[in-house]
């Protein structure tokens, strides 16, 4: 059973429906016992970083999440759930908002001078700095030209694997070894991370058509140890 954490954030039902289409048993819940007994945990969400983090803490879900991760249970953060895995966000006008701190790094706003509309809303392709099982069997192609940012010089790009984004803020991971995918919206940004049993995507796989469903199915393969 896949536990989708209920913490008063948006878009939970879409994620549940996507997993059910793949034949997985999925439930939206904030019941600690149910989550701890699940095979895997999903933290999706659309909303304000600080408010949603406060909701996680009020429900005791921050502690449950860390227990699940420490136990080795497969964990996937999506969109806001991905951002919450990091230490801080600049989204809160009161100052830096504290996240779960699973990964070192912070969430930053796209700069106003990129010449593009904010929020970033639409389809972008991905590049892969390292191997990640979520992206198995997605079409890939080497970059024709070196990337301008040396952090991504050895990335591999998928010309066909477009995914759907809706966000005004992006993750900047401090540990570059956890970055599993990057994308570009005026600037290069970290689109996915992976380390051990923890995965996160800035994009919405549940809204990304066949490519997104393939990514979620790959997560299920991780869960089933296929």
C-alpha positions in Angstrom: 0.0 0.0 0.0 1.2 3.5 -0.9 0.5 6.2 1.7 -0.1 9.7 0.4 0.4 12.1 3.3 -2.6 14.3 4.0 -1.5 17.7 5.3 -4.1 20.1 3.9 -2.2 20.7 0.7 -3.6 20.6 -2.8 -3.4 18.0 -5.6 -3.4 14.9 -3.4 -6.3 13.3 -5.2 -4.6 13.5 -8.6 -1.6 11.7 -7.3 -3.8 9.0 -5.7 -5.6 8.5 -9.0 -2.4 8.2 -10.9 -1.1 5.4 -8.7 -4.5 3.6 -8.9 -4.3 3.8 -12.7 -1.0 1.9 -12.4 -2.7 -0.8 -10.3 -1.3 0.2 -7.0 -3.2 0.5 -3.8 -3.0 4.1 -2.6 -4.6 5.9 0.3 -4.6 9.6 1.3 -4.0 9.6 5.1 -2.5 11.4 8.1 -2.8 8.3 10.3 0.6 7.5 11.7 0.1 3.8 12.0 -1.2 3.5 8.4 1.8 5.5 7.1 4.4 3.5 9.1 2.9 0.2 7.9 2.8 1.3 4.2 5.2 0.0 1.6 6.1 3.6 0.4 5.3 7.2 1.2 4.4 10.1 -1.1 4.5 13.7 -0.1 2.8 15.7 -2.9 1.3 19.2 -2.5 0.5 22.6 -3.9 0.5 25.5 -1.5 2.6 27.9 0.5 5.8 26.4 1.9 5.6 27.9 5.5 1.9 27.1 6.0 2.2 23.6 4.7 5.3 22.9 6.8 3.4 24.2 9.9 0.6 21.8 9.0 3.0 18.9 8.8 4.4 19.7 12.2 0.9 20.2 13.8 -0.2 16.8 12.5 3.1 15.2 13.7 3.9 14.2 10.1 7.4 15.7 10.1 8.4 13.2 12.7 6.6 10.3 10.9 8.3 11.3 7.6 11.8 11.2 9.2 11.0 7.8 10.8 9.9 6.4 7.4 13.0 7.7 5.7 15.3 6.5 8.4 13.8 3.0 8.2 14.6 2.8 4.5 11.1 3.0 3.2 10.9 4.4 -0.4 9.8 8.1 -0.2 8.8 10.4 -3.0 8.2 14.2 -2.7 6.4 15.9 -5.5 6.4 19.7 -6.2 5.9 21.4 -2.8 6.6 18.0 -1.2 9.9 18.0 -3.0 10.8 21.5 -1.8 9.9 20.6 1.8 12.6 18.0 1.8 15.2 20.9 1.9 16.4 23.0 4.8 14.9 26.4 4.1 12.7 28.4 1.7 12.8 32.1 0.8 9.1 32.0 0.1 7.9 33.3 3.5 8.0 37.2 3.6 8.7 36.9 7.3 12.1 35.4 6.7 13.5 32.0 5.9 11.0 29.2 6.4 12.4 26.0 7.8 11.8 22.7 5.9 12.3 19.1 6.8 16.1 19.3 6.2 16.4 15.8 4.6 18.7 17.4 2.0 21.0 20.4 2.4 19.9 23.4 0.3 17.3 26.0 0.0 14.3 27.0 -2.1 14.7 30.3 -4.0 12.4 32.4 -6.2 13.0 32.6 -9.9 14.7 36.0 -10.6 12.6 38.7 -12.1 15.2 39.4 -14.8 15.0 36.0 -16.6 12.6 37.6 -19.1 9.9 34.9 -18.6 6.6 34.8 -16.8 6.6 33.6 -13.2 5.3 31.1 -12.2 7.0 28.7 -14.6 3.9 26.9 -15.9 4.2 24.4 -18.7 6.2 21.5 -20.3 10.0 21.3 -20.1 12.4 18.5 -20.9 14.9 17.0 -18.4 18.6 16.4 -18.3 20.2 13.8 -16.1 23.5 14.4 -14.3 23.5 10.9 -12.8 21.7 7.6 -12.9 18.3 7.5 -11.1 15.9 4.5 -11.3 12.9 6.9 -11.6 14.2 7.7 -15.1 14.9 4.2 -16.4 13.9 3.6 -20.0 13.1 7.2 -20.8 14.5 8.4 -24.2 17.9 10.1 -23.8 20.3 11.9 -26.1 23.7 13.5 -25.4 23.9 17.2 -25.4 25.3 18.5 -28.7 27.0 21.4 -26.9 28.7 21.7 -23.5 26.4 23.2 -20.9 27.3 26.8 -19.8 27.1 25.8 -16.1 30.0 23.5 -15.3 27.9 21.7 -12.6 26.0 20.0 -15.4 28.8 19.5 -18.0 28.3 15.7 -18.1 24.5 15.7 -18.1 22.4 13.6 -20.5 19.3 15.1 -22.0 16.0 13.6 -23.0 14.6 15.3 -26.0 11.3 13.6 -25.8 10.7 13.2 -22.1 8.8 16.4 -21.4 7.3 16.9 -18.0 4.9 19.4 -16.5 5.9 22.2 -14.1 4.0 24.7 -12.1 6.2 26.7 -9.7 7.6 30.1 -8.8 10.3 28.8 -6.6 13.1 26.3 -7.3 15.4 24.1 -5.3 19.1 24.8 -5.1 20.7 21.7 -3.6 23.9 22.2 -1.7 25.1 18.7 -2.3 25.3 18.4 -6.1 25.6 14.6 -5.9 21.9 14.2 -5.0 20.7 16.1 -8.2 19.1 13.5 -10.5 17.5 15.8 -13.1 17.8 19.4 -14.2 15.7 21.6 -16.4 15.9 25.2 -17.7 13.5 28.2 -17.3 15.7 31.2 -18.0 18.2 29.6 -15.6 19.2 26.0 -15.0 17.5 24.5 -11.9 17.3 21.2 -10.0 14.3 19.3 -11.2 14.7 16.1 -9.2 16.9 14.6 -6.5 17.6 11.1 -5.3 19.6 9.6 -2.5 19.2 6.1 -1.2 15.5 5.6 -0.6 14.5 9.3 -1.0 13.4 10.8 -4.3 11.9 14.2 -5.2 10.6 15.9 -8.3 9.8 19.5 -8.9 7.6 18.6 -11.8 4.2 16.8 -11.5 4.6 13.3 -12.8 0.8 12.7 -12.3 0.2 15.6 -14.8 3.0 14.6 -17.3 1.2 12.2 -19.5 2.8 8.9 -20.5 6.3 10.1 -19.4 5.0 10.9 -15.9 3.2 7.6 -15.6 6.4 5.8 -16.6 8.3 7.7 -13.8 5.6 6.8 -11.2 5.7 3.2 -12.5 9.5 3.2 -12.0 9.0 4.3 -8.4 6.6 1.4 -8.0 9.4 -0.9 -9.3 11.7 0.5 -6.6 9.1 -0.2 -4.0 8.6 -3.8 -5.3 12.4 -4.2 -5.7 11.9 -5.3 -9.4 
